[in-house]
Amino acid sequence: MKCVNEAWTAHGRELLRFVSGRVTNADEARDLVQEVFLRAMLHDRGLCSIGNPRAWLFHVARNLLIDRYRLTKEQIPLDDADYPAPENSDQPVEALSACLPRALAELAPEDREALTLCDIEGLSQQAYAERLGLTLPAAKSRILRARKRLKTRLVTACQVRFDEAGQVCCFVPRSPLEK
């Protein structure tokens, strides 16, 4: 308790001025400084081992001020009627699954098998490697190459286009039999 008393005697007034300069309500400033004091008391013996107790006190005060600003941030409630739901709520990437059968059918059997087992059926890459008698790095490489070829097929077969962020923005849905 001795370390807390010494630190508080030396820096308490300065801390109150610091907090008061950032909070318009004097009572709230005193409450925040009191919270710093309580935290210092909880940290009691640890405060003795701190080389610069003043810096610690001000650090705690700054964190409390930040928490206060976050909690008091003004929020305006929005009415759902102001923002109607979009007509087509499906994301383009989700709707793209309609093109998947065609693109998969046009891939080599090894690529189709790797993608079907690992990405569609959920087989782990380790289990896939063991099933084919491959090392894990070889299996990962094979799956990665198959994914790249699938992407190329989707772009070609379904005319997939990307936005500035690299996300699927639109495509032309086609059945597996169309050319």
Short mmCIF file of the C-alpha atoms (twelve columns), coordinates in Angstrom:
data_MODEL
# 
_entry.id   MODEL 
# 
loop_
_atom_site.group_PDB 
_atom_site.id 
_atom_site.type_symbol 
_atom_site.label_atom_id 
_atom_site.label_alt_id 
_atom_site.label_comp_id 
_atom_site.label_asym_id 
_atom_site.label_seq_id 
_atom_site.Cartn_x 
_atom_site.Cartn_y 
_atom_site.Cartn_z 
_atom_site.pdbx_PDB_model_num 
ATOM 1   C CA . MET A 1   0.000   0.000   0.000   1 
ATOM 2   C CA . LYS A 2   3.010   2.228   0.591   1 
ATOM 3   C CA . CYS A 3   3.916   2.326   -3.118  1 
ATOM 4   C CA . VAL A 4   0.350   3.242   -4.112  1 
ATOM 5   C CA . ASN A 5   0.252   6.070   -1.546  1 
ATOM 6   C CA . GLU A 6   3.607   7.445   -2.705  1 
ATOM 7   C CA . ALA A 7   2.625   7.298   -6.378  1 
ATOM 8   C CA . TRP A 8   -0.764  8.826   -5.668  1 
ATOM 9   C CA . THR A 9   0.653   11.631  -3.546  1 
ATOM 10  C CA . ALA A 10  3.202   12.457  -6.223  1 
ATOM 11  C CA . HIS A 11  0.952   12.198  -9.298  1 
ATOM 12  C CA . GLY A 12  -2.732  12.240  -8.244  1 
ATOM 13  C CA . ARG A 13  -3.381  15.945  -8.912  1 
ATOM 14  C CA . GLU A 14  -1.550  15.863  -12.225 1 
ATOM 15  C CA . LEU A 15  -3.585  12.802  -13.227 1 
ATOM 16  C CA . LEU A 16  -6.847  14.578  -12.336 1 
ATOM 17  C CA . ARG A 17  -5.838  17.578  -14.493 1 
ATOM 18  C CA . PHE A 18  -4.982  15.217  -17.352 1 
ATOM 19  C CA . VAL A 19  -8.345  13.435  -17.191 1 
ATOM 20  C CA . SER A 20  -10.302 16.677  -16.624 1 
ATOM 21  C CA . GLY A 21  -8.834  18.082  -19.817 1 
ATOM 22  C CA . ARG A 22  -10.364 15.195  -21.761 1 
ATOM 23  C CA . VAL A 23  -13.737 14.882  -20.025 1 
ATOM 24  C CA . THR A 24  -16.199 17.776  -19.844 1 
ATOM 25  C CA . ASN A 25  -17.989 16.599  -16.688 1 
ATOM 26  C CA . ALA A 26  -15.914 17.167  -13.509 1 
ATOM 27  C CA . ASP A 27  -17.714 14.399  -11.591 1 
ATOM 28  C CA . GLU A 28  -17.005 11.928  -14.364 1 
ATOM 29  C CA . ALA A 29  -13.335 12.983  -14.382 1 
ATOM 30  C CA . ARG A 30  -13.092 12.332  -10.634 1 
ATOM 31  C CA . ASP A 31  -14.800 8.946   -11.092 1 
ATOM 32  C CA . LEU A 32  -12.281 7.966   -13.779 1 
ATOM 33  C CA . VAL A 33  -9.349  9.034   -11.590 1 
ATOM 34  C CA . GLN A 34  -10.831 7.075   -8.700  1 
ATOM 35  C CA . GLU A 35  -10.996 4.026   -10.989 1 
ATOM 36  C CA . VAL A 36  -7.274  4.500   -11.732 1 
ATOM 37  C CA . PHE A 37  -6.624  4.614   -7.973  1 
ATOM 38  C CA . LEU A 38  -8.608  1.379   -7.452  1 
ATOM 39  C CA . ARG A 39  -6.625  -0.366  -10.152 1 
ATOM 40  C CA . ALA A 40  -3.397  0.864   -8.579  1 
ATOM 41  C CA . MET A 41  -4.544  -0.566  -5.229  1 
ATOM 42  C CA . LEU A 42  -5.299  -3.909  -6.873  1 
ATOM 43  C CA . HIS A 43  -1.839  -3.818  -8.426  1 
ATOM 44  C CA . ASP A 44  -0.367  -2.811  -5.027  1 
ATOM 45  C CA . ARG A 45  2.896   -4.771  -4.728  1 
ATOM 46  C CA . GLY A 46  3.400   -4.753  -8.489  1 
ATOM 47  C CA . LEU A 47  3.433   -0.964  -8.442  1 
ATOM 48  C CA . CYS A 48  6.590   -1.076  -6.284  1 
ATOM 49  C CA . SER A 49  8.424   -3.031  -8.970  1 
ATOM 50  C CA . ILE A 50  7.439   -0.634  -11.752 1 
ATOM 51  C CA . GLY A 51  10.276  1.690   -12.680 1 
ATOM 52  C CA . ASN A 52  7.980   4.594   -13.576 1 
ATOM 53  C CA . PRO A 53  4.691   4.509   -11.601 1 
ATOM 54  C CA . ARG A 54  3.634   7.855   -13.136 1 
ATOM 55  C CA . ALA A 55  3.731   6.357   -16.634 1 
ATOM 56  C CA . TRP A 56  1.738   3.344   -15.416 1 
ATOM 57  C CA . LEU A 57  -0.940  5.583   -13.852 1 
ATOM 58  C CA . PHE A 58  -1.274  7.663   -17.013 1 
ATOM 59  C CA . HIS A 59  -1.382  4.531   -19.157 1 
ATOM 60  C CA . VAL A 60  -4.262  3.165   -17.076 1 
ATOM 61  C CA . ALA A 61  -6.027  6.548   -17.276 1 
ATOM 62  C CA . ARG A 62  -5.675  6.651   -21.083 1 
ATOM 63  C CA . ASN A 63  -7.095  3.127   -21.384 1 
ATOM 64  C CA . LEU A 64  -10.063 4.069   -19.191 1 
ATOM 65  C CA . LEU A 65  -10.690 7.168   -21.312 1 
ATOM 66  C CA . ILE A 66  -10.596 5.074   -24.480 1 
ATOM 67  C CA . ASP A 67  -13.079 2.611   -22.962 1 
ATOM 68  C CA . ARG A 68  -15.333 5.514   -21.975 1 
ATOM 69  C CA . TYR A 69  -15.239 6.993   -25.487 1 
ATOM 70  C CA . ARG A 70  -16.113 3.628   -26.989 1 
ATOM 71  C CA . LEU A 71  -19.050 3.147   -24.648 1 
ATOM 72  C CA . THR A 72  -20.445 6.637   -25.167 1 
ATOM 73  C CA . LYS A 73  -20.124 6.668   -28.952 1 
ATOM 74  C CA . GLU A 74  -23.356 8.047   -30.317 1 
ATOM 75  C CA . GLN A 75  -25.396 5.507   -32.226 1 
ATOM 76  C CA . ILE A 76  -28.420 6.199   -34.367 1 
ATOM 77  C CA . PRO A 77  -31.039 3.446   -34.628 1 
ATOM 78  C CA . LEU A 78  -31.992 2.567   -38.202 1 
ATOM 79  C CA . ASP A 79  -35.441 1.547   -39.316 1 
ATOM 80  C CA . ASP A 80  -35.535 -1.614  -41.435 1 
ATOM 81  C CA . ALA A 81  -38.057 0.061   -43.738 1 
ATOM 82  C CA . ASP A 82  -35.399 2.569   -44.774 1 
ATOM 83  C CA . TYR A 83  -33.254 -0.203  -46.266 1 
ATOM 84  C CA . PRO A 84  -35.256 -2.743  -48.270 1 
ATOM 85  C CA . ALA A 85  -33.772 -6.159  -48.851 1 
ATOM 86  C CA . PRO A 86  -32.174 -6.639  -52.266 1 
ATOM 87  C CA . GLU A 87  -34.283 -8.447  -54.862 1 
ATOM 88  C CA . ASN A 88  -31.800 -11.277 -55.324 1 
ATOM 89  C CA . SER A 89  -30.129 -11.969 -51.990 1 
ATOM 90  C CA . ASP A 90  -27.986 -14.834 -53.356 1 
ATOM 91  C CA . GLN A 91  -24.335 -13.982 -53.546 1 
ATOM 92  C CA . PRO A 92  -22.885 -14.495 -57.035 1 
ATOM 93  C CA . VAL A 93  -20.331 -16.960 -55.701 1 
ATOM 94  C CA . GLU A 94  -23.126 -19.092 -54.179 1 
ATOM 95  C CA . ALA A 95  -25.145 -19.071 -57.401 1 
ATOM 96  C CA . LEU A 96  -21.992 -20.052 -59.271 1 
ATOM 97  C CA . SER A 97  -22.471 -23.600 -57.978 1 
ATOM 98  C CA . ALA A 98  -24.869 -24.080 -60.909 1 
ATOM 99  C CA . CYS A 99  -21.849 -23.924 -63.234 1 
ATOM 100 C CA . LEU A 100 -19.782 -26.326 -61.146 1 
ATOM 101 C CA . PRO A 101 -20.993 -29.626 -62.708 1 
ATOM 102 C CA . ARG A 102 -20.073 -28.455 -66.204 1 
ATOM 103 C CA . ALA A 103 -16.644 -27.197 -65.189 1 
ATOM 104 C CA . LEU A 104 -15.897 -30.371 -63.199 1 
ATOM 105 C CA . ALA A 105 -16.978 -32.578 -66.107 1 
ATOM 106 C CA . GLU A 106 -14.484 -30.825 -68.378 1 
ATOM 107 C CA . LEU A 107 -11.510 -31.407 -66.059 1 
ATOM 108 C CA . ALA A 108 -9.106  -34.321 -66.244 1 
ATOM 109 C CA . PRO A 109 -10.208 -37.342 -64.152 1 
ATOM 110 C CA . GLU A 110 -7.351  -36.829 -61.633 1 
ATOM 111 C CA . ASP A 111 -8.355  -33.198 -61.053 1 
ATOM 112 C CA . ARG A 112 -12.034 -34.097 -60.778 1 
ATOM 113 C CA . GLU A 113 -11.231 -36.854 -58.254 1 
ATOM 114 C CA . ALA A 114 -9.042  -34.575 -56.102 1 
ATOM 115 C CA . LEU A 115 -11.644 -31.797 -56.009 1 
ATOM 116 C CA . THR A 116 -14.586 -34.135 -55.462 1 
ATOM 117 C CA . LEU A 117 -12.931 -36.022 -52.615 1 
ATOM 118 C CA . CYS A 118 -11.304 -33.095 -50.789 1 
ATOM 119 C CA . ASP A 119 -13.436 -30.032 -51.537 1 
ATOM 120 C CA . ILE A 120 -16.892 -31.524 -52.023 1 
ATOM 121 C CA . GLU A 121 -16.893 -34.664 -49.866 1 
ATOM 122 C CA . GLY A 122 -14.601 -33.183 -47.200 1 
ATOM 123 C CA . LEU A 123 -11.825 -35.783 -47.217 1 
ATOM 124 C CA . SER A 124 -8.717  -34.388 -45.514 1 
ATOM 125 C CA . GLN A 125 -5.660  -33.800 -47.638 1 
ATOM 126 C CA . GLN A 126 -3.730  -36.248 -45.444 1 
ATOM 127 C CA . ALA A 127 -6.339  -38.979 -46.044 1 
ATOM 128 C CA . TYR A 128 -6.313  -38.171 -49.774 1 
ATOM 129 C CA . ALA A 129 -2.519  -38.512 -49.823 1 
ATOM 130 C CA . GLU A 130 -2.689  -41.879 -48.040 1 
ATOM 131 C CA . ARG A 131 -5.452  -43.107 -50.344 1 
ATOM 132 C CA . LEU A 132 -3.330  -42.387 -53.435 1 
ATOM 133 C CA . GLY A 133 0.011   -43.352 -51.876 1 
ATOM 134 C CA . LEU A 134 1.361   -39.789 -52.157 1 
ATOM 135 C CA . THR A 135 3.311   -37.658 -49.740 1 
ATOM 136 C CA . LEU A 136 1.279   -34.885 -48.115 1 
ATOM 137 C CA . PRO A 137 3.147   -32.112 -50.007 1 
ATOM 138 C CA . ALA A 138 2.523   -33.921 -53.318 1 
ATOM 139 C CA . ALA A 139 -1.184  -34.283 -52.525 1 
ATOM 140 C CA . LYS A 140 -1.457  -30.610 -51.539 1 
ATOM 141 C CA . SER A 141 0.276   -29.590 -54.750 1 
ATOM 142 C CA . ARG A 142 -2.047  -31.782 -56.830 1 
ATOM 143 C CA . ILE A 143 -5.145  -30.309 -55.142 1 
ATOM 144 C CA . LEU A 144 -3.886  -26.755 -55.596 1 
ATOM 145 C CA . ARG A 145 -3.222  -27.303 -59.307 1 
ATOM 146 C CA . ALA A 146 -6.691  -28.867 -59.699 1 
ATOM 147 C CA . ARG A 147 -8.284  -25.844 -58.010 1 
ATOM 148 C CA . LYS A 148 -6.445  -23.494 -60.381 1 
ATOM 149 C CA . ARG A 149 -7.605  -25.478 -63.409 1 
ATOM 150 C CA . LEU A 150 -11.185 -25.485 -62.049 1 
ATOM 151 C CA . LYS A 151 -11.069 -21.708 -61.685 1 
ATOM 152 C CA . THR A 152 -9.851  -21.377 -65.274 1 
ATOM 153 C CA . ARG A 153 -12.688 -23.643 -66.477 1 
ATOM 154 C CA . LEU A 154 -15.294 -21.685 -64.494 1 
ATOM 155 C CA . VAL A 155 -14.044 -18.416 -65.946 1 
ATOM 156 C CA . THR A 156 -14.180 -19.845 -69.465 1 
ATOM 157 C CA . ALA A 157 -17.307 -22.019 -69.296 1 
ATOM 158 C CA . CYS A 158 -19.475 -19.681 -67.235 1 
ATOM 159 C CA . GLN A 159 -17.892 -16.370 -68.273 1 
ATOM 160 C CA . VAL A 160 -17.126 -15.443 -64.656 1 
ATOM 161 C CA . ARG A 161 -16.065 -11.839 -64.092 1 
ATOM 162 C CA . PHE A 162 -14.428 -10.343 -61.021 1 
ATOM 163 C CA . ASP A 163 -14.812 -6.925  -59.399 1 
ATOM 164 C CA . GLU A 164 -11.977 -4.593  -58.356 1 
ATOM 165 C CA . ALA A 165 -11.534 -6.516  -55.087 1 
ATOM 166 C CA . GLY A 166 -11.083 -9.820  -56.933 1 
ATOM 167 C CA . GLN A 167 -14.500 -11.151 -55.843 1 
ATOM 168 C CA . VAL A 168 -16.927 -12.871 -58.204 1 
ATOM 169 C CA . CYS A 169 -19.358 -10.217 -59.387 1 
ATOM 170 C CA . CYS A 170 -21.246 -11.942 -62.183 1 
ATOM 171 C CA . PHE A 171 -21.337 -14.901 -64.584 1 
ATOM 172 C CA . VAL A 172 -23.451 -16.546 -67.277 1 
ATOM 173 C CA . PRO A 173 -25.118 -19.695 -65.934 1 
ATOM 174 C CA . ARG A 174 -24.849 -22.657 -68.304 1 
ATOM 175 C CA . SER A 175 -25.884 -26.270 -67.988 1 
ATOM 176 C CA . PRO A 176 -23.259 -29.056 -68.117 1 
ATOM 177 C CA . LEU A 177 -24.313 -29.952 -71.707 1 
ATOM 178 C CA . GLU A 178 -24.067 -26.476 -73.288 1 
ATOM 179 C CA . LYS A 179 -20.971 -25.592 -75.238 1 
# 
